[in-house]
Amino acid sequence: QVRLVESGGDLVQPGGSLRLSCAASGSMFRIYVMAWYRQAPGKQREVVANITSSSSTNYADSVKGRFTISRDNAKNTVYLQMNSLKPEDTAIYYCYQQPGYWGQGTQVTVSS
C-alpha cells in the first residue's frame, strides 16, 4: 500500500510563492509517474502537472511558466514550486501516484 503525504499549503498574497511537497512510501517510487492535481470549490479536480520516471514534465496551460514540478527519487518526494500565484490558484492540491494513489490534499489560498 502506497501512502502519500502532502505539505506546504498556506495562505499567500497574490504574486507570492509556495513550494508543495509530497512524500511517498514504497520502494518503487522512482518508476512511477507522479502528478499534482487541484480542486477549487465547486469545480472538478484538474491536473496541474505531471512528471515521468525520466523527469519529463507536462503542465496545464493555466500554470505554464509559473509552476515547476520536480522529483527527488532518493527522498521519494515530488515537489511543486508555485510562483506568481493568482487568486484563481486557490484550491486543495492533491498528490497522485500511478496507478491510482492519492494524498489527502493540502490547502493553498491566494488572497490579499
C-alpha positions as CSV (number, residue, x, y, z in Angstrom):
1,Q,0.0,0.0,0.0
2,V,1.3,3.4,-1.0
3,R,0.9,6.4,1.3
4,L,1.2,10.0,0.0
5,V,1.6,12.9,2.4
6,E,1.4,16.4,1.1
7,S,2.7,19.5,2.9
8,G,3.4,23.2,2.2
9,G,0.0,24.6,1.6
10,D,-0.6,28.0,3.1
11,L,-2.3,31.4,2.7
12,V,-0.2,33.6,0.4
13,Q,-0.7,37.0,-1.2
14,P,-1.1,37.3,-5.0
15,G,2.3,37.3,-6.7
16,G,3.7,35.2,-3.9
17,S,5.3,31.7,-4.0
18,L,4.9,28.4,-2.3
19,R,6.5,25.0,-2.6
20,L,4.4,21.9,-2.1
21,S,6.0,18.6,-1.1
22,C,4.6,15.1,-1.4
23,A,6.4,12.3,0.4
24,A,5.6,8.8,-0.8
25,S,6.1,5.4,0.9
26,G,7.1,2.4,-1.0
27,S,10.3,1.2,-2.7
28,M,9.2,1.7,-6.4
29,F,8.6,5.4,-6.3
30,R,11.2,6.1,-9.0
31,I,9.4,4.1,-11.7
32,Y,6.0,5.8,-11.5
33,V,4.5,8.9,-13.0
34,M,3.7,11.4,-10.3
35,A,1.3,14.3,-10.6
36,W,-0.3,17.2,-8.9
37,Y,-4.0,17.9,-9.2
38,R,-6.1,20.6,-7.7
39,Q,-9.8,21.1,-6.9
40,A,-11.3,24.5,-6.3
41,P,-14.7,24.9,-4.5
42,G,-17.5,24.0,-6.9
43,K,-15.2,22.8,-9.6
44,Q,-13.9,19.4,-10.8
45,R,-10.5,18.2,-9.9
46,E,-8.0,19.1,-12.6
47,V,-4.4,18.1,-13.4
48,V,-1.8,20.7,-12.7
49,A,1.4,19.0,-13.7
50,N,2.9,15.6,-14.1
51,I,6.4,14.1,-14.1
52,T,7.6,10.8,-15.5
53,S,10.2,8.4,-14.2
54,S,12.7,10.1,-16.5
55,S,11.6,13.5,-15.3
56,S,9.8,14.6,-18.4
57,T,7.2,17.1,-17.4
58,N,3.8,18.4,-18.6
59,Y,1.8,21.4,-17.3
60,A,-1.7,22.7,-17.6
61,D,-1.8,25.8,-19.7
62,S,-3.0,27.8,-16.8
63,V,0.2,27.3,-14.8
64,K,2.9,27.1,-17.6
65,G,5.7,29.4,-16.8
66,R,4.7,29.8,-13.2
67,F,4.8,26.3,-11.7
68,T,7.6,23.7,-11.8
69,I,7.2,20.1,-10.9
70,S,10.3,18.1,-9.8
71,R,11.1,14.9,-8.1
72,D,13.8,13.5,-5.8
73,N,13.9,9.8,-6.1
74,A,16.4,9.4,-3.3
75,K,13.8,11.0,-0.9
76,N,10.7,9.5,-2.5
77,T,9.4,13.1,-2.8
78,V,7.8,15.1,-5.5
79,Y,7.6,18.9,-5.4
80,L,5.5,21.7,-6.9
81,Q,7.2,25.1,-6.9
82,M,4.5,27.7,-7.5
83,N,5.4,31.3,-8.3
84,S,3.4,34.3,-9.3
85,L,0.4,32.9,-7.6
86,K,-3.0,34.2,-8.5
87,P,-6.3,34.1,-6.6
88,E,-7.6,31.6,-9.2
89,D,-4.9,29.2,-8.0
90,T,-6.8,28.8,-4.7
91,A,-7.6,25.1,-4.3
92,I,-6.9,21.9,-2.5
93,Y,-3.8,20.4,-4.1
94,Y,-3.5,16.7,-4.3
95,C,-0.6,14.5,-5.0
96,Y,-1.1,11.4,-7.3
97,Q,1.0,8.4,-8.0
98,Q,0.2,5.8,-10.7
99,P,-1.7,3.6,-10.9
100,G,-4.2,5.3,-8.6
101,Y,-2.9,6.5,-5.3
102,W,-3.9,9.9,-3.8
103,G,-2.8,12.0,-0.9
104,Q,-5.1,13.7,1.5
105,G,-4.6,17.2,0.0
106,T,-3.1,20.5,1.1
107,Q,-5.0,23.8,1.0
108,V,-3.5,26.7,-1.0
109,T,-5.2,30.0,-0.6
110,V,-4.1,33.1,-2.6
111,S,-5.7,36.2,-1.2
112,S,-4.8,39.7,-0.1
